[in-house]
Amino acid sequence: MRSTPAGVPVIEFIAGHLSEQDEAGIKRRVECEINCVAMGATAGLVDAAPLGSGLAMSGFLAARSLKNRTLVLHVKNIEFQEGNENGF
């Protein structure tokens, strides 16, 4: 975890997703990873979480920077899920 020049805690992390979705009437396994960033109190929650914790997150997508258009999920809300130990 790091801090902004104003002293706001920031943490960057990668979240994995694993689910099964219906597409055109067929079950499809979906597995991916997304770059995330959390700030303030949310950053503290992420930093204290054990690696591989199950999460439900919400926030907004934005480009990493003006020059790097890769998407990053800016996590505003996070909820830890019981019984999910595989990291997805």
TIDREN-807826 format. One record per residue (C-alpha): residue in three letters; x, y, z. Coordinates in steps of 0.2 Angstrom, whole numbers, plus 5000, padded with zeros to 4 digits. Layout:
BEGIN
{code: Ala	xx: X	yy: Y	zz: Z}
...
***
This chain:
BEGIN
{code: Met	xx: 5000	yy: 5000	zz: 5000}
{code: Arg	xx: 5006	yy: 5018	zz: 4996}
{code: Ser	xx: 4999	yy: 5035	zz: 5000}
{code: Thr	xx: 4995	yy: 5049	zz: 4988}
{code: Pro	xx: 5004	yy: 5066	zz: 4991}
{code: Ala	xx: 4989	yy: 5071	zz: 5001}
{code: Gly	xx: 4991	yy: 5056	zz: 5012}
{code: Val	xx: 4976	yy: 5046	zz: 5005}
{code: Pro	xx: 4980	yy: 5027	zz: 5006}
{code: Val	xx: 4980	yy: 5018	zz: 4989}
{code: Ile	xx: 4982	yy: 5000	zz: 4984}
{code: Glu	xx: 4983	yy: 4992	zz: 4967}
{code: Phe	xx: 4978	yy: 4974	zz: 4965}
{code: Ile	xx: 4972	yy: 4961	zz: 4953}
{code: Ala	xx: 4955	yy: 4952	zz: 4956}
{code: Gly	xx: 4951	yy: 4936	zz: 4948}
{code: His	xx: 4934	yy: 4931	zz: 4942}
{code: Leu	xx: 4927	yy: 4913	zz: 4939}
{code: Ser	xx: 4908	yy: 4910	zz: 4935}
{code: Glu	xx: 4897	yy: 4901	zz: 4923}
{code: Gln	xx: 4886	yy: 4911	zz: 4912}
{code: Asp	xx: 4872	yy: 4908	zz: 4899}
{code: Glu	xx: 4876	yy: 4913	zz: 4881}
{code: Ala	xx: 4864	yy: 4909	zz: 4867}
{code: Gly	xx: 4857	yy: 4895	zz: 4878}
{code: Ile	xx: 4874	yy: 4887	zz: 4881}
{code: Lys	xx: 4883	yy: 4887	zz: 4898}
{code: Arg	xx: 4900	yy: 4896	zz: 4896}
{code: Arg	xx: 4914	yy: 4896	zz: 4909}
{code: Val	xx: 4920	yy: 4913	zz: 4912}
{code: Glu	xx: 4937	yy: 4916	zz: 4920}
{code: Cys	xx: 4947	yy: 4932	zz: 4919}
{code: Glu	xx: 4957	yy: 4944	zz: 4929}
{code: Ile	xx: 4955	yy: 4963	zz: 4931}
{code: Asn	xx: 4967	yy: 4977	zz: 4937}
{code: Cys	xx: 4960	yy: 4986	zz: 4952}
{code: Val	xx: 4964	yy: 5001	zz: 4963}
{code: Ala	xx: 4956	yy: 5006	zz: 4980}
{code: Met	xx: 4958	yy: 5022	zz: 4990}
{code: Gly	xx: 4955	yy: 5028	zz: 5007}
{code: Ala	xx: 4946	yy: 5016	zz: 5019}
{code: Thr	xx: 4943	yy: 5003	zz: 5005}
{code: Ala	xx: 4962	yy: 5002	zz: 5003}
{code: Gly	xx: 4964	yy: 4997	zz: 5021}
{code: Leu	xx: 4951	yy: 4984	zz: 5020}
{code: Val	xx: 4960	yy: 4976	zz: 5004}
{code: Asp	xx: 4977	yy: 4977	zz: 5012}
{code: Ala	xx: 4971	yy: 4968	zz: 5028}
{code: Ala	xx: 4962	yy: 4954	zz: 5018}
{code: Pro	xx: 4971	yy: 4937	zz: 5016}
{code: Leu	xx: 4977	yy: 4933	zz: 4999}
{code: Gly	xx: 4963	yy: 4923	zz: 4990}
{code: Ser	xx: 4948	yy: 4930	zz: 4999}
{code: Gly	xx: 4932	yy: 4930	zz: 4991}
{code: Leu	xx: 4925	yy: 4947	zz: 4987}
{code: Ala	xx: 4910	yy: 4956	zz: 4979}
{code: Met	xx: 4916	yy: 4973	zz: 4973}
{code: Ser	xx: 4908	yy: 4988	zz: 4964}
{code: Gly	xx: 4915	yy: 5004	zz: 4958}
{code: Phe	xx: 4919	yy: 5011	zz: 4941}
{code: Leu	xx: 4930	yy: 5008	zz: 4926}
{code: Ala	xx: 4942	yy: 5020	zz: 4920}
{code: Ala	xx: 4958	yy: 5021	zz: 4909}
{code: Arg	xx: 4974	yy: 5019	zz: 4919}
{code: Ser	xx: 4981	yy: 5035	zz: 4912}
{code: Leu	xx: 4979	yy: 5047	zz: 4898}
{code: Lys	xx: 4993	yy: 5038	zz: 4888}
{code: Asn	xx: 4988	yy: 5020	zz: 4894}
{code: Arg	xx: 4970	yy: 5016	zz: 4890}
{code: Thr	xx: 4970	yy: 4999	zz: 4899}
{code: Leu	xx: 4955	yy: 4998	zz: 4910}
{code: Val	xx: 4956	yy: 4998	zz: 4929}
{code: Leu	xx: 4942	yy: 4995	zz: 4941}
{code: His	xx: 4941	yy: 5009	zz: 4954}
{code: Val	xx: 4934	yy: 4999	zz: 4969}
{code: Lys	xx: 4922	yy: 5010	zz: 4979}
{code: Asn	xx: 4913	yy: 4996	zz: 4989}
{code: Ile	xx: 4919	yy: 4979	zz: 4994}
{code: Glu	xx: 4911	yy: 4965	zz: 5003}
{code: Phe	xx: 4920	yy: 4949	zz: 5009}
{code: Gln	xx: 4912	yy: 4933	zz: 5005}
{code: Glu	xx: 4912	yy: 4918	zz: 5017}
{code: Gly	xx: 4917	yy: 4901	zz: 5011}
{code: Asn	xx: 4927	yy: 4906	zz: 4995}
{code: Glu	xx: 4945	yy: 4901	zz: 4997}
{code: Asn	xx: 4950	yy: 4899	zz: 4979}
{code: Gly	xx: 4953	yy: 4917	zz: 4975}
{code: Phe	xx: 4939	yy: 4919	zz: 4963}
***
